[in-house]
Amino acid sequence: MPGFGPLGIIAPMSEPEIIEETTPSQPQADPIADPAATQQVAAVSAGAARPRRWTWILGGLGILLLLAGLGALAGYQTAVGARRHEQLLQSAVEAHYQYELALADLQVGACTRAKDRLVYVIELMPDHPGAANSLVEALMCVEGEPSGTAGVDTPVEAEPEPTPDLRGAEAIFNDIPARMAARDWSGTLILLDTLRRNFPDFQPIEVDGFYYVTLRQRGIARILSGELEPGIFDLNRAEQLGPLDNEVANYRQWAIWYLVGSSFWEIDWPQALQYFGYVKDAVPSLHDLSYMSALDRYNTALVFYGEGLVEEAARLATQRQWCTAEEKIYEANSITPLTEEQQAAADHYSQNCLDHGNE
């Protein structure tokens, strides 16, 4: 029969629903009631979880290996950087030593030798302060030498050669402990050199041990007496025979810093302050043959650096860079107190900075 749709409109009868007959399905096993089915479901679940778990494990191992590799790389780079820093310091020491020798050569008229030394200094340390100017002086000195004498240096008085020791190996060897007990390190080295030169196969291990102790002790004694370059040289020779203990290695490092600071003296006060600051904090009494201690060097450099800042501030003020001038003069005040005149200048810079800034 027709039915009534919305709003009373008669709706046509729908087609009767056709129900198809289907074959009854097999009943599903109840996993709770069927233990075999429970084991099958658990096996399927474990098989699905295992690949995901192994993925996480392998990913974690990969991350650990990556982190280990990065750590090893960082350690390697740190070691390389430390080694490079040490090599630079050693080069600076050798450059300073050769520079001092070149100046001595110029004083006695050994122009060609001075020139060769200065070229070597610039090769070791291209920015060595003073080397370039001294090289010009050495070149002019060489050019001014009489014809036929260029390349021939004025002989410099050399240390007298020790009297040859003609004793046998055993006698020389037995004399070494007594020299060492008397702390005659230079005399001990003469005996060791004679023994090594004339009897190279005699007790080589014991002789190396004597060399190590003697060079170590003379190196320290030289550094403490102000002979910094020869002391460093002795310790470097000792290190070729065996490792240096921390105390000795520290003294060598302090001597190196003292020499590097000296190379910047009167040329670059901030650099001089940096290196003498290292030394005066560790061993303030360390000195070179000028007998000026590291502490004295630091304090002197501090004064000159402060004066340089005041002069720099005045120069900037003439360029109407008032704020920068103010910064410089108050930086000088943080080093050494300003005089009344300098304080008046500082007030002037501050007022103009406030009124005009850097023009």
Order of alpha helices (4+ residues) and beta strands (2+ residues): beta-beta-alpha-alpha-alpha-alpha-alpha-alpha-alpha-alpha-alpha-alpha-alpha-alpha
